[in-house]
Amino acid sequence: MPQQRPQNRPPRRHADRAPDAQSEVRYPIPAASAQAWRTIRPQERVSLNPGLIFDRFVQDWGWREQQFRDKEAKKKAWQEIANIAPRADADLLVAWNERWQAGTDVANAITFSLKTDWRFIAGLGRKGPLEVGFTFHRYGFPILPGSSVKGVARAWALLQIAEKVGATDLKELDGILSADGDKERKKYADWKAKQPAEVQKLADDFRTIFGTIAVAGRAIFFDAIPACKPTLELDIMNPHFPDYYQGNQPPTDWQSPVPVYFLTVAANTEFRFAVGWRVDDEGRRGILDAEGRRLHDLAQQWLKYGLTRLGAGAKTSAGYGYFRIARCGERSENTPSTEVAPLSEKKVPPALEDPHQQVGDEFVRHLNSLTPKGVAGQIV
């Protein structure tokens, strides 16, 4: 039988039952929690956690009746999170970086930093209270999970092998390289025997670094974390044919665009990456031999190329999520005064230079040296 509420206990009142007399903003949480949030929010010196606000204190944009609903409510809810991001706890970020560094040291990790070339989207496909998602760490800062970091490096490595063997079916090639077991190992051995020596070596390196379905890879890919307090910016997708995308109508001009807002990390935001290495199957720490160092370096090179050439996160085909190597002495435009103090990093191989980036930089320097009339003279 269902339990009955004691007669002397008043019914629990939720914030979404009735409008608050002092504010039009509604929060789908208990009234006491909503009131505590309204008290803390105006106190600018109090640190806030944007991730917690996104998960628990986001504005309720759907409580009104449809005909009275504020069409800008969802945008305002997203904008509130972006506006609160500068109030994240800078001291907590410093401590997090220190603990991250200590963890990478234990795992024999090579650490390096890259900056976002443009906007970066983390976790767009996740479920969230505003329909599209965003990946916050529990401390309230954007993060690229280690599983995603590994996926970027693995995708680049797979493409290199596919290019050398002329494979067009990446799924089939991935299955050959990743499968394990008696039958699968024989299939891999038969495939490998038909390949040139260079491809055989790459395939073995791939399986050692990333592992198979039965054996863990030697490489350990850590979560990528921001080196300093990042800026979050609101962005928009504006599909002009919503009925067409839902399969209801052809793409006609009389359909009304339905804007979809989402959150991004601003350009020139520095993230820290680390690739550790297991010396044995139990993951114990030890001294790497020459072959271990070669494979370890190869893993971090594949990751760097993947981040700079393939990108990470959502909408990479539209230019989001690409990283670049920070130039010596470069300072991020959005770096606040609370920038994290540089931490000691292990020596890594020389940074990989992107030849396309070099050509682009040279062209920009050339244009900047010209007068307006000179620029016009360059157009043919």
C-alpha positions in Angstrom: 0.0 0.0 0.0 1.3 3.5 -0.7 2.5 5.4 2.3 0.3 8.3 3.5 1.6 11.7 4.4 1.5 12.4 8.2 -1.3 14.7 9.0 1.0 17.2 10.8 3.5 17.5 7.8 2.7 20.3 5.4 2.9 19.4 1.7 6.3 20.0 0.1 6.2 23.1 -2.1 8.3 23.1 -5.3 9.5 26.2 -7.0 7.7 25.2 -10.2 4.2 25.1 -8.6 3.5 28.8 -8.7 5.3 32.1 -9.8 7.6 33.7 -7.3 6.3 37.0 -6.2 9.7 38.7 -6.3 11.0 37.3 -9.6 9.8 36.1 -12.9 12.6 33.5 -13.1 11.5 30.0 -12.3 13.7 27.2 -11.2 12.5 23.5 -11.4 13.9 22.8 -7.9 12.5 22.9 -4.3 11.5 26.4 -3.2 14.1 26.6 -0.4 16.9 25.7 -2.8 15.6 28.3 -5.3 15.5 31.0 -2.6 19.1 30.1 -1.5 20.2 30.5 -5.1 18.5 33.9 -5.5 20.3 35.1 -2.4 23.8 34.0 -3.5 23.5 34.8 -7.2 23.8 38.7 -6.8 26.9 38.4 -4.6 29.6 39.0 -7.2 32.4 38.1 -4.8 31.0 34.7 -4.2 32.5 31.9 -6.4 29.9 29.9 -8.4 30.0 26.6 -10.2 28.7 26.9 -13.7 28.4 23.1 -14.1 26.2 22.8 -11.0 24.0 25.7 -12.2 23.7 24.0 -15.6 22.6 20.7 -14.0 20.5 21.9 -11.1 19.8 25.7 -11.1 19.2 26.4 -14.8 16.2 28.7 -15.5 12.9 26.9 -16.2 12.1 27.9 -19.8 9.0 25.7 -20.2 6.7 26.3 -17.3 4.4 28.8 -18.9 1.5 27.9 -21.1 2.5 27.7 -24.8 0.8 30.9 -25.8 2.4 32.9 -23.0 5.9 31.3 -23.1 8.8 33.6 -23.4 10.5 32.8 -26.8 13.8 34.1 -25.5 13.7 32.1 -22.2 16.0 29.3 -23.4 18.5 31.8 -24.8 18.4 33.7 -21.5 19.0 30.5 -19.5 22.1 29.7 -21.7 23.4 33.3 -21.4 23.1 33.2 -17.7 25.5 30.2 -17.5 28.0 32.0 -19.9 27.8 35.1 -17.7 28.4 33.1 -14.5 31.5 31.3 -15.9 33.9 34.1 -14.9 32.8 33.6 -11.3 34.2 30.0 -11.2 36.7 29.4 -8.4 40.1 30.3 -9.7 41.9 28.8 -6.6 40.1 25.5 -7.2 41.4 25.5 -10.8 44.9 26.0 -9.5 44.6 23.1 -7.1 43.0 20.9 -9.8 46.0 21.6 -12.1 48.4 20.7 -9.4 46.6 17.4 -8.6 46.3 16.7 -12.4 50.1 17.2 -12.7 50.8 14.9 -9.8 48.6 12.2 -11.3 50.3 12.4 -14.7 53.8 12.2 -13.1 52.8 8.9 -11.5 51.7 7.5 -14.9 55.0 8.4 -16.6 53.1 10.9 -18.7 54.3 13.3 -21.4 52.4 16.6 -20.9 51.8 19.4 -23.3 49.5 22.3 -23.9 47.5 23.4 -27.0 45.2 26.3 -27.5 41.8 26.3 -29.2 42.1 27.7 -32.7 38.5 28.8 -32.7 35.5 27.8 -30.6 35.4 24.4 -29.0 32.2 22.4 -28.1 32.3 19.8 -25.4 29.5 17.4 -25.0 26.9 18.8 -27.4 25.1 15.5 -27.7 24.7 14.9 -24.0 21.2 15.2 -22.5 20.6 18.3 -20.5 17.9 20.6 -19.1 18.3 22.9 -22.2 17.9 20.1 -24.8 21.5 20.2 -25.9 24.4 19.4 -23.5 27.7 20.6 -22.4 30.5 18.7 -20.5 31.4 20.4 -17.2 33.8 18.8 -14.7 32.3 18.6 -11.2 34.5 21.6 -10.4 32.5 23.7 -12.9 35.1 24.0 -15.7 34.8 22.6 -19.3 36.7 19.4 -19.9 37.6 17.0 -22.7 37.3 13.5 -21.2 40.2 11.1 -21.5 38.0 8.7 -23.5 37.5 11.5 -26.1 41.2 12.3 -26.1 42.0 8.7 -26.8 39.5 8.6 -29.6 41.1 11.6 -31.3 44.5 10.0 -31.3 43.1 6.7 -32.3 41.2 8.2 -35.2 44.3 9.8 -36.6 46.4 6.6 -36.3 43.7 4.6 -38.0 43.6 7.1 -40.9 47.4 6.8 -41.3 47.1 3.1 -41.6 44.1 3.3 -43.9 45.9 5.7 -46.2 48.9 3.4 -46.5 46.9 0.3 -47.3 44.3 2.1 -49.5 41.4 1.0 -47.3 38.1 2.7 -47.9 36.1 0.9 -45.2 37.5 2.3 -41.9 35.0 0.2 -39.9 36.3 -3.0 -41.3 39.9 -2.0 -40.9 39.2 -1.0 -37.3 37.7 -4.4 -36.6 40.8 -6.1 -38.0 43.2 -4.0 -35.8 41.1 -4.2 -32.6 39.7 -7.7 -32.6 41.2 -10.3 -30.3 40.7 -14.0 -29.7 41.8 -17.2 -31.5 39.9 -16.6 -34.7 40.4 -12.9 -34.7 44.1 -13.1 -34.1 44.4 -15.4 -37.0 42.5 -13.0 -39.2 44.8 -10.2 -38.1 47.9 -12.3 -38.8 46.6 -13.2 -42.3 45.9 -9.6 -43.0 49.2 -8.4 -41.6 51.2 -11.0 -43.7 49.8 -9.3 -46.9 51.0 -5.9 -45.9 54.4 -4.2 -46.4 56.8 -4.0 -43.5 56.0 -0.4 -42.8 52.3 -1.2 -42.4 53.0 -4.3 -40.3 55.0 -2.2 -37.9 52.3 0.5 -37.7 49.6 -2.1 -37.1 51.5 -3.6 -34.2 52.2 -0.2 -32.8 48.5 0.6 -33.0 47.5 -2.5 -31.1 50.1 -2.0 -28.5 49.2 1.7 -27.9 45.4 1.5 -28.0 44.9 -2.1 -27.0 42.3 -4.6 -28.3 39.0 -5.9 -27.1 40.9 -8.3 -24.8 44.0 -6.5 -23.8 44.3 -2.9 -22.5 46.5 -0.5 -24.4 49.8 0.7 -22.9 49.0 4.4 -23.4 46.9 6.2 -20.8 45.1 9.3 -22.0 44.2 11.8 -19.3 41.3 14.2 -19.2 42.3 17.5 -20.9 41.7 20.4 -18.5 41.9 24.1 -18.9 45.2 25.8 -17.8 43.4 29.0 -16.9 39.9 30.1 -16.3 38.1 29.8 -19.7 35.6 32.1 -21.3 32.3 30.5 -22.4 30.4 32.0 -25.4 26.9 31.5 -26.6 26.5 30.2 -30.1 23.5 29.3 -32.3 22.4 26.8 -34.9 19.5 28.1 -37.1 18.0 25.3 -39.3 15.8 27.0 -41.8 13.7 23.9 -42.8 12.7 22.3 -39.5 9.8 20.4 -41.1 12.1 19.0 -43.8 14.6 17.8 -41.2 11.8 16.0 -39.4 10.8 14.3 -42.6 7.4 16.0 -42.8 7.7 18.4 -45.8 10.1 19.4 -48.6 12.6 22.3 -47.9 10.2 25.2 -48.6 10.8 28.9 -47.9 7.7 29.4 -45.8 9.0 27.3 -42.9 10.1 29.3 -39.9 13.7 28.8 -38.6 14.0 27.3 -35.1 17.1 28.6 -33.4 19.1 26.1 -31.3 21.4 27.7 -28.7 24.5 26.0 -27.3 27.6 26.8 -25.3 31.2 26.9 -26.5 34.6 27.5 -25.1 36.2 30.6 -26.6 39.1 30.7 -29.0 42.7 30.9 -27.6 41.8 28.9 -24.5 44.7 26.7 -23.3 44.1 23.1 -22.5 46.6 20.7 -20.9 47.0 17.1 -22.3 48.9 14.1 -21.0 49.7 10.7 -22.3 50.9 8.2 -19.7 52.3 4.8 -20.2 51.9 1.4 -18.6 55.1 -0.4 -18.1 53.4 -3.8 -17.4 49.9 -5.2 -17.6 49.1 -4.1 -14.0 50.0 -0.5 -14.9 52.9 -0.2 -12.5 55.3 2.6 -12.8 58.8 1.8 -14.0 61.6 2.9 -16.3 60.8 2.6 -20.0 63.2 0.9 -22.4 64.0 2.3 -25.8 61.0 0.6 -27.5 58.7 1.9 -24.7 59.9 5.5 -25.2 59.5 5.2 -29.0 55.9 4.0 -28.6 55.2 6.6 -25.9 56.4 9.4 -28.1 54.4 8.0 -31.1 51.2 8.0 -29.0 51.5 11.7 -28.1 52.5 12.6 -31.7 49.3 10.9 -32.9 47.3 12.8 -30.4 48.9 16.2 -31.4 48.2 15.5 -35.0 44.6 14.4 -34.3 43.9 17.6 -32.3 45.4 19.9 -34.8 44.2 18.2 -38.0 40.9 16.4 -37.1 39.7 18.5 -34.1 37.8 17.3 -31.0 34.3 17.7 -29.7 31.2 18.5 -31.9 30.8 20.3 -35.2 34.4 19.8 -36.4 33.2 19.8 -40.0 32.1 23.4 -39.4 35.5 24.5 -38.0 34.8 24.0 -34.3 37.2 22.1 -32.0 40.5 22.5 -33.7 43.6 23.1 -31.6 46.9 24.7 -32.4 50.3 24.8 -30.8 50.9 27.9 -28.7 53.7 30.1 -29.9 56.5 31.0 -27.5 55.5 33.9 -25.3 51.9 34.0 -26.6 49.3 35.1 -24.2 45.6 34.3 -24.5 43.4 37.3 -25.1 40.8 36.0 -22.6 43.3 35.1 -19.9 42.3 36.9 -16.7 44.5 38.1 -13.9 43.9 34.9 -12.0 45.8 32.8 -14.6 47.2 29.6 -13.2 50.9 29.7 -12.4 53.0 27.6 -14.8 53.6 24.2 -13.5 56.7 22.1 -14.1 56.3 19.9 -17.2 58.4 17.1 -18.4 60.5 17.6 -21.5 58.7 16.6 -24.6 59.8 16.2 -28.2 59.9 19.5 -30.3 56.4 20.8 -31.1 54.9 19.5 -34.4 54.8 22.4 -36.8 51.8 22.6 -39.1 53.0 23.7 -42.6 49.6 25.0 -43.5 49.6 27.2 -40.5 53.0 28.5 -41.4 51.8 29.5 -44.9 48.8 31.1 -43.5 50.8 33.2 -41.0 53.2 34.3 -43.7 50.3 35.4 -45.9 48.7 37.4 -43.0 52.0 39.1 -42.2 52.4 40.0 -45.9 48.9 41.6 -46.0 49.5 43.5 -42.9 52.6 45.1 -44.4 50.6 46.4 -47.4 48.7 49.7 -47.8 45.0 49.5 -48.8 46.0 50.3 -52.3 48.6 47.6 -52.2 46.1 45.1 -51.0 43.9 45.9 -54.0 46.9 45.4 -56.3 47.3 41.8 -55.0 43.8 40.8 -56.2 44.0 39.2 -59.6 
